[in-house]
Amino acid sequence: MMAMNYLGSFLLIILGLYMMVSKRNLIKIIIGLDLVDYGANLLIVSIGFRDGGTAPIFTLSELFSGAYFVDPVPQALTLTSIVIGACVTAMSLALIIKIKDQYGTIDSHKVRRLNG
């Protein structure tokens, strides 16, 4: 089961990198950036997972030597990454709107040629 999570995260990262490198449309480049972000989030959460683990919220009566807890640090990092990814996406889309207003196109090759 965990191998599927790792495989899925690597496929998302590779697909996102492919879209960022090969596409000319700025919107598709941003979608590729988001796919890389989603793949990294899945990878971080998968690394922090422990089979049979419980939430790291416990009382003294629940604490015993054989207790397995899921690591909360990767989950906190993933939540932070989701917020940062949403902000980066919003800022990127706002920049694309300004590029469309200024140059009349969202094709990255045409925008580069117009700048000289």
Backbone as a printed PyTorch tensor [residue, N CA C, xyz], in Angstrom:
tensor([[[  0.8240,  -1.1970,   0.0000],
         [  0.0000,   0.0000,   0.0000],
         [  0.8650,   1.2560,   0.0000]],

        [[  1.9090,   1.2540,   0.8170],
         [  2.7710,   2.4360,   0.8730],
         [  3.5610,   2.6020,  -0.4150]],

        [[  3.8620,   1.5030,  -1.0830],
         [  4.5840,   1.6060,  -2.3500],
         [  3.7490,   2.3580,  -3.3820]],

        [[  2.4370,   2.2110,  -3.3180],
         [  1.5620,   2.9420,  -4.2470],
         [  1.6090,   4.4430,  -3.9670]],

        [[  1.7060,   4.8250,  -2.6980],
         [  1.8190,   6.2410,  -2.3610],
         [  3.1150,   6.8310,  -2.8990]],

        [[  4.2190,   6.1020,  -2.7090],
         [  5.5000,   6.5860,  -3.2170],
         [  5.4960,   6.6590,  -4.7370]],

        [[  4.9590,   5.6280,  -5.3730],
         [  4.8870,   5.6070,  -6.8300],
         [  4.0100,   6.7530,  -7.3440]],

        [[  2.8710,   6.9670,  -6.7000],
         [  1.9790,   8.0570,  -7.1070],
         [  2.6200,   9.4140,  -6.9240]],

        [[  3.3510,   9.6050,  -5.8310],
         [  3.9900,  10.9020,  -5.6130],
         [  5.0920,  11.1450,  -6.6420]],

        [[  5.8810,  10.1280,  -6.9470],
         [  6.9210,  10.3100,  -7.9540],
         [  6.3270,  10.5380,  -9.3420]],

        [[  5.2230,   9.8680,  -9.6560],
         [  4.5770,  10.1100, -10.9480],
         [  4.0300,  11.5380, -11.0400]],

        [[  3.4450,  12.0320,  -9.9590],
         [  2.9590,  13.4160,  -9.9560],
         [  4.1020,  14.4080, -10.1380]],

        [[  5.2040,  14.1600,  -9.4580],
         [  6.3530,  15.0670,  -9.5760],
         [  6.9240,  15.0330, -10.9880]],

        [[  7.0700,  13.8460, -11.5580],
         [  7.6320,  13.7230, -12.9120],
         [  6.6850,  14.3320, -13.9410]],

        [[  5.3760,  14.0890, -13.8080],
         [  4.4100,  14.6670, -14.7370],
         [  4.4060,  16.1900, -14.6430]],

        [[  4.4910,  16.7190, -13.4270],
         [  4.5320,  18.1590, -13.2450],
         [  5.7840,  18.7790, -13.8450]],

        [[  6.9320,  18.1290, -13.6350],
         [  8.1680,  18.6410, -14.2340],
         [  8.1090,  18.6050, -15.7620]],

        [[  7.5260,  17.5330, -16.3040],
         [  7.3710,  17.4420, -17.7520],
         [  6.4990,  18.5830, -18.2840]],

        [[  5.4060,  18.8610, -17.5900],
         [  4.5260,  19.9520, -18.0340],
         [  5.2210,  21.2990, -17.9380]],

        [[  6.0000,  21.5100, -16.8910],
         [  6.6780,  22.7920, -16.7380],
         [  7.7280,  23.0140, -17.8100]],

        [[  8.3750,  21.9450, -18.2600],
         [  9.4440,  22.0830, -19.2400],
         [  8.9120,  22.1070, -20.6710]],

        [[  7.9030,  21.3080, -20.9670],
         [  7.5130,  21.1090, -22.3610],
         [  6.3880,  22.0220, -22.8470]],

        [[  5.5900,  22.5710, -21.9740],
         [  4.4400,  23.3590, -22.4090],
         [  4.8150,  24.8200, -22.6100]],

        [[  4.0750,  25.4930, -23.4980],
         [  4.3150,  26.9030, -23.7810],
         [  3.2570,  27.7980, -23.1530]],

        [[  2.1030,  27.2230, -22.8680],
         [  1.0170,  27.9820, -22.2630],
         [  1.3270,  28.2100, -20.7810]],

        [[  1.2440,  29.4590, -20.3200],
         [  1.6030,  29.7770, -18.9460],
         [  0.6650,  29.1200, -17.9350]],

        [[ -0.6110,  28.9670, -18.2820],
         [ -1.5570,  28.3130, -17.3840],
         [ -1.1590,  26.8510, -17.1790]],

        [[ -0.7610,  26.1780, -18.2560],
         [ -0.3420,  24.7770, -18.1520],
         [  0.9490,  24.6440, -17.3540]],

        [[  1.8200,  25.6390, -17.4320],
         [  3.0390,  25.6260, -16.6310],
         [  2.6950,  25.7250, -15.1480]],

        [[  1.7100,  26.5560, -14.8050],
         [  1.2740,  26.6820, -13.4110],
         [  0.6150,  25.3770, -12.9360]],

        [[ -0.1390,  24.7160, -13.8030],
         [ -0.7250,  23.4240, -13.4370],
         [  0.3790,  22.4090, -13.1660]],

        [[  1.4430,  22.4200, -13.9610],
         [  2.5890,  21.5440, -13.7120],
         [  3.2570,  21.8520, -12.3830]],

        [[  3.3670,  23.1260, -12.0450],
         [  3.9260,  23.5180, -10.7540],
         [  3.0690,  22.9980,  -9.6080]],

        [[  1.7570,  23.0600,  -9.7760],
         [  0.8560,  22.5280,  -8.7540],
         [  0.9770,  21.0130,  -8.6210]],

        [[  1.1500,  20.3090,  -9.7350],
         [  1.3170,  18.8570,  -9.6700],
         [  2.5850,  18.4740,  -8.9040]],

        [[  3.6610,  19.2290,  -9.1100],
         [  4.8850,  18.9780,  -8.3520],
         [  4.6310,  19.2030,  -6.8680]],

        [[  3.8810,  20.2590,  -6.5440],
         [  3.5590,  20.5600,  -5.1510],
         [  2.7190,  19.4470,  -4.5310]],

        [[  1.7090,  18.9570,  -5.2560],
         [  0.8610,  17.8760,  -4.7370],
         [  1.6600,  16.5930,  -4.5410]],

        [[  2.5610,  16.2980,  -5.4850],
         [  3.4020,  15.1110,  -5.3600],
         [  4.3320,  15.1940,  -4.1620]],

        [[  4.8930,  16.3750,  -3.9220],
         [  5.7720,  16.5470,  -2.7610],
         [  4.9770,  16.4080,  -1.4590]],

        [[  3.7610,  16.9500,  -1.4340],
         [  2.9210,  16.8170,  -0.2350],
         [  2.5790,  15.3580,   0.0380]],

        [[  2.2370,  14.6090,  -0.9950],
         [  1.9340,  13.1880,  -0.8250],
         [  3.1520,  12.4200,  -0.3360]],

        [[  4.3120,  12.7650,  -0.8450],
         [  5.5450,  12.1020,  -0.4230],
         [  5.8440,  12.3900,   1.0460]],

        [[  5.6820,  13.6320,   1.4760],
         [  5.9640,  13.9850,   2.8720],
         [  5.0110,  13.2660,   3.8160]],

        [[  3.7240,  13.2330,   3.4750],
         [  2.7600,  12.5460,   4.3320],
         [  3.0300,  11.0480,   4.3490]],

        [[  3.4120,  10.4830,   3.2250],
         [  3.6910,   9.0420,   3.1660],
         [  4.9150,   8.6700,   3.9870]],

        [[  5.8970,   9.5450,   4.0170],
         [  7.0910,   9.2700,   4.8170],
         [  6.7560,   9.2650,   6.3020]],

        [[  5.8410,  10.1470,   6.7280],
         [  5.4960,  10.2350,   8.1380],
         [  4.5170,   9.1830,   8.6190]],

        [[  3.9640,   8.3840,   7.7340],
         [  2.9690,   7.3790,   8.1110],
         [  3.6320,   6.1760,   8.7650]],

        [[  2.9990,   5.6650,   9.8120],
         [  3.4390,   4.4240,  10.4530],
         [  2.2740,   3.4660,  10.4860]],

        [[  2.5050,   2.2500,  10.0340],
         [  1.4540,   1.2450,   9.9990],
         [  1.0320,   0.8870,  11.4240]],

        [[ -0.2520,   0.9940,  11.7010],
         [ -0.7540,   0.6830,  13.0280],
         [ -0.5810,   1.8160,  14.0220]],

        [[ -0.1210,   2.9690,  13.5580],
         [  0.0980,   4.0980,  14.4460],
         [ -1.1910,   4.8240,  14.7710]],

        [[ -1.1870,   5.5110,  15.9000],
         [ -2.3420,   6.2960,  16.3120],
         [ -1.9420,   7.7670,  16.3500]],

        [[ -2.9140,   8.6060,  16.5790],
         [ -2.6600,  10.0420,  16.6650],
         [ -1.7570,  10.3270,  17.8630]],

        [[ -0.8670,  11.3080,  17.7490],
         [  0.0560,  11.5800,  18.8540],
         [ -0.5850,  12.3810,  19.9900]],

        [[ -1.8750,  12.1920,  20.2110],
         [ -2.5880,  12.8220,  21.3130],
         [ -2.9310,  11.6980,  22.2870]],

        [[ -2.4130,  11.7720,  23.4840],
         [ -2.6020,  10.6670,  24.4160],
         [ -2.6690,  11.1950,  25.8460]],

        [[ -3.1890,  10.3430,  26.7180],
         [ -3.1640,  10.5960,  28.1630],
         [ -2.1960,   9.6020,  28.7950]],

        [[ -1.9230,   9.7750,  30.0470],
         [ -0.9680,   8.8780,  30.7160],
         [ -1.4520,   7.4350,  30.7560]],

        [[ -2.7690,   7.2260,  30.7750],
         [ -3.2750,   5.8490,  30.8040],
         [ -3.1010,   5.1510,  29.4500]],

        [[ -3.0040,   5.9260,  28.3590],
         [ -2.8450,   5.3290,  27.0260],
         [ -1.3880,   5.1180,  26.6500]],

        [[ -0.4730,   5.6540,  27.4190],
         [  0.9500,   5.5580,  27.1070],
         [  1.5340,   4.2730,  27.6800]],

        [[  2.0370,   3.4200,  26.7960],
         [  2.6970,   2.1990,  27.2070],
         [  3.8680,   1.9540,  26.2770]],

        [[  4.7040,   0.9950,  26.5910],
         [  5.9790,   0.8400,  25.8780],
         [  5.8130,   0.4100,  24.4210]],

        [[  4.7570,  -0.2650,  24.0720],
         [  4.5780,  -0.7330,  22.6950],
         [  3.7130,   0.1770,  21.8430]],

        [[  3.4300,   1.3790,  22.2910],
         [  2.5410,   2.2810,  21.5530],
         [  3.2630,   2.8750,  20.3490]],

        [[  2.5920,   2.8630,  19.2100],
         [  3.1310,   3.4550,  17.9980],
         [  2.3400,   4.7180,  17.6900]],

        [[  3.0670,   5.8250,  17.4940],
         [  2.4250,   7.0850,  17.1700],
         [  2.8900,   7.5440,  15.8000]],

        [[  1.9830,   8.1760,  15.0750],
         [  2.3210,   8.7630,  13.7850],
         [  3.0800,  10.0510,  14.0430]],

        [[  4.1250,  10.2960,  13.2790],
         [  4.9450,  11.4900,  13.4600],
         [  4.1520,  12.7230,  13.0160]],

        [[  3.9310,  13.7110,  13.8870],
         [  3.1320,  14.8840,  13.5140],
         [  3.9040,  15.9360,  12.7220]],

        [[  5.2330,  15.8650,  12.6960],
         [  6.0220,  16.8930,  12.0150],
         [  5.7740,  16.8940,  10.5020]],

        [[  5.7830,  15.7560,   9.8020],
         [  5.4780,  15.8000,   8.3700],
         [  4.0740,  16.3290,   8.0700]],

        [[  3.1280,  16.0430,   8.9460],
         [  1.7750,  16.5660,   8.7300],
         [  1.7570,  18.0830,   8.8600]],

        [[  2.4720,  18.6140,   9.8290],
         [  2.5410,  20.0700,   9.9920],
         [  3.2600,  20.7140,   8.8080]],

        [[  4.3200,  20.0750,   8.3350],
         [  5.0240,  20.6000,   7.1590],
         [  4.1350,  20.5840,   5.9240]],

        [[  3.3240,  19.5450,   5.7860],
         [  2.4240,  19.4590,   4.6440],
         [  1.3540,  20.5390,   4.7000]],

        [[  0.8110,  20.7970,   5.8690],
         [ -0.1710,  21.8780,   5.9920],
         [  0.4410,  23.2200,   5.6170]],

        [[  1.6650,  23.4630,   6.0620],
         [  2.3530,  24.6960,   5.6920],
         [  2.5980,  24.7480,   4.1930]],

        [[  2.9760,  23.6290,   3.6070],
         [  3.2280,  23.5670,   2.1720],
         [  1.9550,  23.8070,   1.3580]],

        [[  0.8260,  23.3210,   1.8430],
         [ -0.4400,  23.5480,   1.1390],
         [ -0.7770,  25.0300,   1.1070]],

        [[ -0.5840,  25.7180,   2.2280],
         [ -0.8680,  27.1520,   2.2840],
         [  0.0780,  27.9210,   1.3720]],

        [[  1.3550,  27.5870,   1.4100],
         [  2.3270,  28.2760,   0.5550],
         [  2.0330,  27.9940,  -0.9160]],

        [[  1.6730,  26.7560,  -1.2460],
         [  1.3380,  26.4140,  -2.6310],
         [  0.1290,  27.1650,  -3.1480]],

        [[ -0.8770,  27.3480,  -2.3070],
         [ -2.0580,  28.1080,  -2.7080],
         [ -1.6950,  29.5660,  -2.9600]],

        [[ -0.8420,  30.1250,  -2.1180],
         [ -0.4160,  31.5170,  -2.3080],
         [  0.4150,  31.6860,  -3.5810]],

        [[  1.3070,  30.7450,  -3.8370],
         [  2.1320,  30.8110,  -5.0500],
         [  1.2520,  30.6850,  -6.2970]],

        [[  0.2730,  29.7960,  -6.2600],
         [ -0.6400,  29.6400,  -7.3990],
         [ -1.4410,  30.9080,  -7.6430]],

        [[ -1.9650,  31.5070,  -6.5790],
         [ -2.7410,  32.7400,  -6.7250],
         [ -1.8730,  33.8680,  -7.2820]],

        [[ -0.6620,  33.9950,  -6.7840],
         [  0.2370,  35.0410,  -7.2770],
         [  0.6250,  34.7960,  -8.7320]],

        [[  0.8700,  33.5420,  -9.0880],
         [  1.2370,  33.2080, -10.4640],
         [  0.0920,  33.5020, -11.4240]],

        [[ -1.1220,  33.1700, -11.0260],
         [ -2.2700,  33.4500, -11.8920],
         [ -2.5060,  34.9470, -12.0270]],

        [[ -2.2630,  35.7050, -10.9650],
         [ -2.3860,  37.1600, -11.0530],
         [ -1.3390,  37.7310, -12.0170]],

        [[ -0.1260,  37.1900, -11.9760],
         [  0.9050,  37.6320, -12.9200],
         [  0.5450,  37.2700, -14.3520]],

        [[ -0.0580,  36.1140, -14.5510],
         [ -0.4790,  35.7210, -15.9010],
         [ -1.5540,  36.6640, -16.4200]],

        [[ -2.4460,  37.0860, -15.5660],
         [ -3.4730,  38.0580, -15.9880],
         [ -2.8120,  39.3540, -16.4300]],

        [[ -1.8170,  39.8340, -15.6960],
         [ -1.1010,  41.0600, -16.0750],
         [ -0.3150,  40.8710, -17.3690]],

        [[  0.2760,  39.7000, -17.5550],
         [  0.9950,  39.4170, -18.8050],
         [  0.0230,  39.4110, -19.9730]],

        [[ -1.1490,  38.8290, -19.7890],
         [ -2.1600,  38.8170, -20.8500],
         [ -2.6010,  40.2360, -21.1930]],

        [[ -2.7890,  41.0810, -20.1790],
         [ -3.1640,  42.4750, -20.4410],
         [ -2.0560,  43.2340, -21.1530]],

        [[ -0.8090,  43.0040, -20.7610],
         [  0.3190,  43.7550, -21.3180],
         [  0.6960,  43.2930, -22.7250]],

        [[  0.7780,  41.9810, -22.9510],
         [  1.2820,  41.4480, -24.2100],
         [  0.2080,  40.8610, -25.1110]],

        [[ -0.9690,  40.5870, -24.5890],
         [ -2.0440,  40.0350, -25.3980],
         [ -1.9370,  38.5410, -25.6460]],

        [[ -1.0420,  37.8530, -24.9720],
         [ -0.8710,  36.4160, -25.1520],
         [ -0.3810,  35.7940, -23.8500]],

        [[ -0.6140,  34.4860, -23.7260],
         [ -0.0580,  33.7570, -22.5810],
         [  0.9100,  32.6710, -23.0510]],

        [[  1.3680,  32.7860, -24.2900],
         [  2.3800,  31.8830, -24.8250],
         [  3.7550,  32.3750, -24.3710]],

        [[  4.4880,  31.5350, -23.6720],
         [  5.7520,  31.9700, -23.0840],
         [  6.8000,  32.3310, -24.1400]],

        [[  6.7950,  31.6610, -25.2770],
         [  7.7720,  31.9700, -26.3210],
         [  7.4890,  33.3230, -26.9620]],

        [[  6.2330,  33.6550, -27.1550],
         [  5.8940,  34.9590, -27.7370],
         [  6.1990,  36.0900, -26.7750]],

        [[  5.9830,  35.8780, -25.4970],
         [  6.2920,  36.9160, -24.5060],
         [  7.7830,  37.1460, -24.4490]],

        [[  8.5830,  36.1000, -24.5410],
         [ 10.0370,  36.2520, -24.5290],
         [ 10.5170,  37.0030, -25.7490]],

        [[  9.9470,  36.7370, -26.9130],
         [ 10.3690,  37.4160, -28.1410],
         [ 10.0240,  38.8960, -28.1060]],

        [[  8.9020,  39.2500, -27.4700],
         [  8.5050,  40.6520, -27.4060],
         [  9.4390,  41.4730, -26.5280]],

        [[ 10.0690,  40.8240, -25.5580],
         [ 10.9820,  41.5520, -24.6800],
         [ 12.3390,  41.7890, -25.3230]],

        [[ 12.6510,  41.1040, -26.3790],
         [ 13.9170,  41.3460, -27.0580],
         [ 14.7990,  40.1940, -26.8950]]])
